[in-house]
Each structure stands twice: as C-alpha cells, then as structure tokens.
Amino acid sequence: MTVKKPTPDWSPTSGDVLRDQVAAYDAMRERCPVAYSDLLGWSLFRHGDVMRALNDPETFSNVISSRRAVPNGMDPPEHSEYRRIIELYFQPERMEAFEPECRAIAVELVQALLERDAVELMEQLAHPFAVRVQCGFLGWPAFMHQPLHHWILKGHGATAAQDRAAMADLAREFEGYVDAMLQARRAAGDQASDDVTTSLMRQEAWGRQLELGEIVSILRNWTAGEIGTISTAVGILAHYLAVCPELQQRLRDEPLLLPAAIDEMLRLHGPLVENRRVTTREVEIGGRKIAAGERISLNWIAANRDGRVFADPAEFRLDRDPATNLLYGAGIHVCPGAPLARLELRLVMEELLGRTASIDPMPGAPATRAVYPVSGFAVLPLRLRLTTVFETR
C-alpha cells in the first residue's frame, strides 16, 4: 500500500528562503512550526518541539542512514559505548595541551591578514583556520589541508543536490585518507606520533580494538562537523562584530566576556542549519500527526531565536541562561566537541580583536550569504585597521 505524502508546506531551497535563511526560518517558526517539505521531511522550528525530540531518543532515532555513523548515527546502548570513547578526547587536560598549537595557528593567519588593508575573511581566515586546527588536533600533516578543504566543499555540493553517488564517492575518499594515516602509524611502530589518530587505533569497544570502519566514521564525523561549523562560525562572528562596532570595542576592552559573547552571537545566527532524526512510532507534534519512519529535521537556527524561550530574541544579550542555547545541541547527543569548538573560536577571536583597532565592512563590497545546506557567509569582504602597537612595529 502506497502512503500518500503530505502536501509540502515550504521548500528549503526556494529563492525566498535562500535570500535570507535566518529570516525565513524565523517566519516558518511562527507561520508553520511543524512543516513538511519533499527535501527534508518534517522540520521542527520551535525550541520546545526541538527539545522534545532531543530528549526522547526512543521516539526520535538518530539511525537515519544505512551507512554506519559512529556515534551520532546511533541510539543507546550502541551510542553510549562509542560516546564513552569519544568524550575522552575533549577533556579539559586535552584542551589545555592543544591550546598553544591552536593559538599559534590563529596568530599566524591573523598576522597575515594585517599585511593587507582589504581581506576576504572566509578564504583568508575562516576556512584555513578550521582546516589547520582540525589537522593539528588529529595529528595530520600539512599536505592534508587542501584536500580536506576541497572535500568539505564537495560534500556541501553533494548534500545540496542530494547526490547519493557523490556522497558515496566522498565517503570512500575520506576512508582513503584515514587508511593512509593509519598505515603510516603502523609502519612507524613505537615511533608513531602520539596524537589523537594514533590513540584511536588503540581504543576498544565491546572488548575489542576499533575496526577501520569505526575509526573512519569517528574521524569523518569530527572532520565534516568541525571544519564546516568552525569556518562558518568564524565568518558569522567577524561579520557581527564588523556591523556592531560598539560591541567590537567592548570585547577588546573586556576580553573575559568573549566566551559568553561568542555563544550569544552564534545563537543569533547559528552556524549549523539542522540535524536529522527519524520517528520510530507515530507521534503528534504541533497538532500534526507524523507516522513512524518519517524523516525529522531539527532546525537549530529557528529554535535558538524562539521568543517563547528568549526574551527579545533578535537582540544581543549577555544575561541569557546558557542552558537554553542549543548551539551545541542537548540531550544524549549534545556535541562532545563543544569544548574544542569553544577553545578554537575564543582563540581566533582574541587574536583578531587584539591585533586590530577596527574591523569594518568593505565599502561597496557587501557580504554574500551562504545557502542551504550551510549557514553564514560564502564571501565576507572586510577592512582591518591595525592597533597602534602593531602599526609601529
């Protein structure tokens, strides 16, 4: 028996949506908070509905693909076993150990920007910073920077086109990268570098060492998620500060406010559009009945701007309850890499603010917004003015 699909309520790739995704998601949250589209299935736009899905993994499953995704494409108890391993890599002592390398990358890239008056921030800072810190964290060599950057861009294109063959090719390409890294470490034996990738080779799940496919999946999840969202977040933060000079100067004067300010700026303009779930049984949300086996999209951007939870949701405020901010998700699948992301974003913004007197929009060269499946900016022209200390060196 063929089940009739609902009539679409919207299209995530329509011109109206792509012109300003944030405004479009805000409108959907108020007009049609539980909406069907052919591309995404059912989208949830309200904070309360998203939280309901996050806190009910038995009804809203993360097993959304035939491809095994460790661990965020899993449900308990399988998810719990792998999550235990992954959380080891984001403990405070690891973040402290990685901070000097991360800051050195930020310093080098920001310093290079100061040699020119006009910059295109995405290409000259956001993308290379995200790729380089990820390779640094994993212990991957510099020759992987360009391949990983291109791999991420190809992934965005394949996702936008829903090109399954291209996605499969990209999965095989990444497996080749990981296999080469593991082979190099096996060949080095006791002389192998003591890094995250080497450590993963020694981890055990279910009483045995992780298999190649499991290591590939873990690293693919970290790499695709980390590089894409960090580069997007750097662009969003730089743009927000460029158009808000008073906040920009306040954060120079009071750098201890940066962590909370970064989370709030990214609440206002989220770097990640959505995550997926699938229903395991029939459920009613917002007065709409959704059958078992239906695709669910959790729209982070709309949920994080919901006036039912955030007073004056479009305003920047530092006094908000951080527990309501869904920047890193919630529930059992809350992002384990949040400590690393926060470290990276804090350091790059400290260096960008500390080494400039002002960050301004480029006259006559407006920013170009990114479009689904990504958020933020595709092109971000900015003008930087050096601080006095750097101008006189």
C-alpha positions as CSV (number, residue, x, y, z in Angstrom):
1,M,0.0,0.0,0.0
2,T,1.4,3.4,-1.0
3,V,1.2,6.1,1.6
4,K,0.3,9.5,0.2
5,K,2.9,12.2,1.0
6,P,1.7,15.4,2.7
7,T,1.4,18.5,0.6
8,P,4.7,20.5,1.0
9,D,4.4,23.5,3.3
10,W,7.6,25.0,2.1
11,S,10.8,24.4,0.1
12,P,14.2,24.8,1.9
13,T,15.9,25.7,-1.4
14,S,13.4,28.2,-2.7
15,G,14.6,31.7,-3.7
16,D,12.8,33.3,-0.8
17,V,14.5,31.0,1.8
18,L,17.9,31.2,0.3
19,R,17.9,35.0,0.1
20,D,17.9,35.1,3.9
21,Q,17.8,31.8,5.7
22,V,17.6,33.2,9.2
23,A,14.6,35.4,8.4
24,A,12.9,32.6,6.5
25,Y,13.3,30.1,9.4
26,D,12.0,32.8,11.8
27,A,8.9,33.1,9.6
28,M,8.4,29.4,9.4
29,R,8.6,29.1,13.2
30,E,5.7,31.5,13.6
31,R,3.6,30.5,10.5
32,C,4.1,26.7,10.3
33,P,6.2,25.4,13.1
34,V,5.9,21.8,12.1
35,A,6.3,21.9,8.3
36,Y,6.7,19.3,5.6
37,S,9.0,19.5,2.6
38,D,10.0,17.0,0.0
39,L,13.7,17.6,0.7
40,L,13.8,17.3,4.5
41,G,10.6,15.6,5.5
42,W,9.2,17.2,8.7
43,S,11.0,20.3,10.0
44,L,10.6,21.4,13.6
45,F,11.2,25.1,14.1
46,R,10.2,25.8,17.7
47,H,12.5,25.4,20.7
48,G,10.1,23.3,22.7
49,D,9.5,20.9,19.8
50,V,13.2,20.5,19.1
51,M,13.8,19.9,22.8
52,R,11.1,17.3,22.8
53,A,12.9,15.4,20.1
54,L,16.3,15.8,21.7
55,N,15.1,14.4,25.0
56,D,13.2,11.4,23.5
57,P,15.7,9.3,21.6
58,E,13.4,6.3,21.7
59,T,10.9,8.1,19.5
60,F,13.2,10.3,17.5
61,S,16.1,8.0,16.5
62,N,19.5,9.0,15.2
63,V,19.8,5.9,13.0
64,I,18.9,7.8,9.8
65,S,21.2,6.2,7.3
66,S,22.1,2.8,6.0
67,R,25.7,3.9,6.4
68,R,27.0,3.3,10.0
69,A,27.8,6.7,11.6
70,V,29.8,6.4,14.9
71,P,28.4,7.6,17.3
72,N,25.9,10.3,16.2
73,G,24.1,8.0,13.8
74,M,23.4,5.5,16.7
75,D,21.0,5.1,19.6
76,P,21.7,3.6,23.0
77,P,23.2,1.3,24.0
78,E,25.4,1.3,20.9
79,H,25.7,5.1,21.1
80,S,26.7,5.0,24.8
81,E,29.6,2.6,24.2
82,Y,31.2,4.8,21.5
83,R,30.4,8.0,23.2
84,R,32.4,6.9,26.2
85,I,35.5,6.7,24.0
86,I,34.9,10.0,22.2
87,E,34.4,12.1,25.3
88,L,38.0,11.2,26.4
89,Y,39.4,13.4,23.6
90,F,37.6,16.6,24.8
91,Q,38.6,16.6,28.5
92,P,40.0,19.8,30.0
93,E,43.6,18.5,30.1
94,R,43.5,17.8,26.3
95,M,42.1,21.2,25.6
96,E,44.8,22.8,27.7
97,A,47.5,20.8,25.9
98,F,46.2,21.8,22.5
99,E,45.7,25.5,23.3
100,P,49.3,26.6,22.4
101,E,49.2,25.0,18.9
102,C,45.7,26.3,18.3
103,R,46.7,29.8,19.3
104,A,49.9,29.7,17.1
105,I,47.7,28.8,14.1
106,A,45.4,31.7,14.9
107,V,48.3,34.2,15.3
108,E,49.9,33.2,12.0
109,L,46.7,33.5,10.0
110,V,45.6,36.8,11.6
111,Q,49.0,38.3,11.3
112,A,49.0,37.5,7.6
113,L,45.7,39.4,7.3
114,L,47.3,42.5,8.8
115,E,49.7,42.8,5.9
116,R,46.8,43.9,3.7
117,D,44.0,46.5,4.1
118,A,41.2,44.6,2.4
119,V,40.6,40.9,3.2
120,E,38.1,38.2,2.2
121,L,37.7,36.7,5.6
122,M,36.2,33.4,4.6
123,E,39.0,32.4,2.2
124,Q,41.9,34.0,4.1
125,L,41.0,33.2,7.7
126,A,37.8,31.2,8.3
127,H,38.5,28.2,6.0
128,P,42.2,27.8,6.5
129,F,41.9,28.2,10.3
130,A,39.2,25.5,10.5
131,V,41.2,23.0,8.4
132,R,44.5,23.7,10.1
133,V,43.2,23.4,13.7
134,Q,41.4,20.2,12.8
135,C,44.5,18.7,11.3
136,G,46.5,19.9,14.2
137,F,44.1,18.3,16.7
138,L,44.1,15.0,14.8
139,G,47.9,15.0,14.2
140,W,47.5,15.1,10.4
141,P,50.2,16.6,8.2
142,A,50.1,20.0,6.4
143,F,49.7,18.3,3.0
144,M,46.2,17.4,4.0
145,H,45.0,21.0,4.4
146,Q,43.9,21.5,0.7
147,P,42.4,18.0,0.2
148,L,40.3,18.4,3.3
149,H,39.1,21.9,2.3
150,H,38.1,20.6,-1.1
151,W,36.5,17.5,0.4
152,I,34.3,19.7,2.6
153,L,33.2,21.9,-0.3
154,K,32.3,18.8,-2.4
155,G,30.3,17.5,0.5
156,H,28.2,20.6,0.7
157,G,27.5,20.4,-3.0
158,A,26.6,16.7,-2.9
159,T,24.3,17.4,0.1
160,A,22.6,20.3,-1.6
161,A,22.0,18.2,-4.8
162,Q,21.1,15.1,-2.7
163,D,23.6,13.2,-5.0
164,R,23.9,9.8,-3.3
165,A,26.6,8.6,-5.7
166,A,28.7,11.6,-5.0
167,M,28.2,11.2,-1.3
168,A,29.3,7.6,-1.5
169,D,32.4,8.6,-3.5
170,L,33.2,11.2,-0.8
171,A,32.9,8.6,1.9
172,R,35.4,6.4,0.1
173,E,37.7,9.3,-0.5
174,F,37.8,10.1,3.2
175,E,38.3,6.4,4.1
176,G,41.4,6.5,1.9
177,Y,42.8,9.5,3.8
178,V,42.3,7.8,7.1
179,D,43.7,4.5,5.9
180,A,46.8,6.2,4.8
181,M,47.2,7.9,8.2
182,L,46.8,4.6,10.0
183,Q,49.2,2.8,7.7
184,A,51.8,5.4,8.3
185,R,51.4,5.0,12.1
186,R,51.5,1.2,11.9
187,A,54.7,1.4,9.8
188,A,56.3,3.7,12.4
189,G,55.5,1.3,15.2
190,D,56.7,2.6,18.5
191,Q,58.0,5.7,16.8
192,A,54.4,6.7,15.7
193,S,53.4,10.2,16.7
194,D,51.5,10.4,20.0
195,D,48.3,12.1,18.7
196,V,44.6,11.6,18.6
197,T,44.6,9.4,15.4
198,T,47.2,7.1,16.9
199,S,45.3,6.9,20.1
200,L,42.1,5.9,18.4
201,M,43.9,2.9,16.9
202,R,44.4,1.6,20.5
203,Q,40.8,2.2,21.7
204,E,38.5,-0.7,22.4
205,A,34.7,-1.1,22.1
206,W,32.8,-4.2,23.1
207,G,36.0,-5.7,24.3
208,R,37.9,-5.4,21.0
209,Q,40.0,-2.8,19.3
210,L,38.2,-0.4,17.0
211,E,38.0,-1.5,13.4
212,L,39.0,0.6,10.4
213,G,35.4,1.5,9.5
214,E,34.7,2.6,13.1
215,I,37.8,4.9,13.2
216,V,36.9,6.3,9.7
217,S,33.4,7.0,10.9
218,I,34.5,8.8,14.1
219,L,37.1,10.9,12.2
220,R,34.6,11.7,9.4
221,N,32.1,12.9,11.9
222,W,34.6,15.1,13.7
223,T,36.2,16.4,10.5
224,A,33.0,17.2,8.5
225,G,31.3,18.7,11.5
226,E,34.3,20.6,12.9
227,I,35.7,22.1,9.8
228,G,32.3,23.2,8.4
229,T,30.9,24.7,11.5
230,I,34.1,26.3,12.7
231,S,34.7,28.1,9.4
232,T,31.1,29.2,9.3
233,A,31.2,30.4,12.9
234,V,34.3,32.5,12.3
235,G,32.6,34.2,9.5
236,I,29.4,34.9,11.4
237,L,31.4,36.3,14.4
238,A,33.6,38.5,12.3
239,H,30.6,39.9,10.4
240,Y,28.6,40.5,13.5
241,L,31.4,42.5,15.1
242,A,32.1,44.4,11.9
243,V,28.5,45.7,11.9
244,C,28.4,46.3,15.7
245,P,31.5,48.4,16.4
246,E,30.4,49.2,20.0
247,L,30.3,45.5,20.9
248,Q,33.6,45.0,19.0
249,Q,35.3,47.6,21.1
250,R,33.7,46.4,24.3
251,L,35.1,42.9,23.7
252,R,38.6,44.4,23.1
253,D,38.3,46.2,26.4
254,E,36.8,43.2,28.3
255,P,38.1,40.0,26.7
256,L,36.8,37.9,29.5
257,L,33.3,38.5,28.0
258,L,34.3,36.7,24.8
259,P,33.1,33.1,25.6
260,A,29.6,34.3,26.5
261,A,29.5,36.8,23.7
262,I,30.5,34.2,21.1
263,D,27.8,31.8,22.2
264,E,25.2,34.6,22.1
265,M,26.3,35.8,18.6
266,L,26.1,32.3,17.3
267,R,22.6,31.9,18.9
268,L,21.5,34.9,16.8
269,H,23.0,33.4,13.6
270,G,23.6,29.7,14.0
271,P,26.5,28.1,12.1
272,L,24.6,24.8,11.7
273,V,21.2,24.7,10.0
274,E,19.8,21.4,11.0
275,N,20.2,17.8,12.2
276,R,18.2,14.8,11.3
277,R,16.1,12.2,13.2
278,V,13.6,9.5,12.1
279,T,10.5,8.6,14.0
280,T,10.2,5.1,15.4
281,R,6.5,5.4,16.0
282,E,3.5,7.6,15.2
283,V,3.7,10.9,17.0
284,E,1.8,14.1,17.2
285,I,3.7,17.4,17.2
286,G,2.1,20.9,17.0
287,G,-1.2,19.3,16.1
288,R,0.2,17.4,13.2
289,K,0.4,13.6,13.1
290,I,3.6,12.1,11.9
291,A,3.8,8.4,11.0
292,A,6.6,6.0,12.1
293,G,9.6,6.0,9.8
294,E,9.3,9.7,8.9
295,R,12.3,12.0,8.5
296,I,12.6,14.8,11.0
297,S,14.8,17.9,10.7
298,L,15.6,19.9,13.8
299,N,16.1,23.5,12.8
300,W,18.7,24.9,15.2
301,I,18.6,28.4,13.8
302,A,14.9,28.9,14.3
303,A,14.8,27.2,17.7
304,N,17.6,29.4,19.0
305,R,15.7,32.5,18.1
306,D,12.3,31.5,19.6
307,G,10.7,34.3,21.5
308,R,8.9,31.7,23.7
309,V,12.2,31.0,25.3
310,F,14.4,34.0,24.6
311,A,13.1,37.5,25.5
312,D,13.8,39.9,22.7
313,P,15.2,37.0,20.6
314,A,16.8,39.2,17.9
315,E,18.8,41.3,20.4
316,F,22.3,40.5,21.6
317,R,22.3,40.0,25.4
318,L,24.9,38.6,27.8
319,D,22.5,37.8,30.6
320,R,20.7,34.9,29.0
321,D,20.5,31.4,30.6
322,P,23.2,29.4,28.7
323,A,21.2,26.2,29.3
324,T,18.6,27.3,26.8
325,N,21.1,27.9,24.0
326,L,21.0,25.0,21.5
327,L,24.3,26.0,19.8
328,Y,25.8,22.6,20.7
329,G,22.5,20.7,21.0
330,A,21.1,19.0,24.1
331,G,20.3,15.6,25.4
332,I,22.4,12.4,24.9
333,H,23.7,13.7,21.5
334,V,24.9,17.0,22.8
335,C,28.1,17.9,20.9
336,P,31.0,16.2,22.6
337,G,33.4,18.5,20.8
338,A,31.9,21.7,22.2
339,P,35.0,22.3,24.5
340,L,37.3,22.2,21.4
341,A,35.0,24.4,19.3
342,R,34.8,27.0,22.1
343,L,38.5,27.0,22.6
344,E,39.2,27.5,18.8
345,L,36.6,30.3,18.5
346,R,37.8,32.1,21.6
347,L,41.4,32.0,20.5
348,V,40.9,33.1,16.9
349,M,38.6,36.0,18.1
350,E,41.1,37.0,20.8
351,E,43.8,37.3,18.1
352,L,41.6,39.1,15.6
353,L,40.3,41.6,18.1
354,G,43.6,42.0,19.9
355,R,45.6,42.7,16.7
356,T,43.2,45.2,15.2
357,A,41.9,48.6,16.1
358,S,38.7,48.1,14.0
359,I,37.0,45.5,11.8
360,D,34.7,47.2,9.3
361,P,32.5,46.2,6.3
362,M,34.2,46.8,3.0
363,P,32.5,49.8,1.3
364,G,30.9,48.8,-2.0
365,A,31.6,45.0,-1.4
366,P,28.7,43.5,0.5
367,A,28.9,40.1,2.1
368,T,27.4,37.2,0.2
369,R,25.3,34.8,2.3
370,A,25.9,31.1,2.1
371,V,22.9,28.9,1.2
372,Y,21.5,25.6,2.3
373,P,22.9,23.2,3.4
374,V,25.2,25.6,5.1
375,S,24.7,28.8,7.0
376,G,26.8,32.0,7.4
377,F,28.6,33.7,4.5
378,A,30.1,32.5,1.3
379,V,32.1,35.7,0.8
380,L,32.9,38.2,3.5
381,P,35.0,41.3,2.4
382,L,36.2,43.3,5.4
383,R,38.6,46.1,6.1
384,L,41.0,45.8,9.0
385,R,42.8,48.6,10.8
386,L,45.8,47.7,13.0
387,T,46.2,48.6,16.6
388,T,48.9,51.2,17.3
389,V,51.2,48.7,18.8
390,F,51.2,46.7,15.5
391,E,51.4,49.8,13.3
392,T,54.6,51.0,14.9
393,R,56.5,47.6,14.8
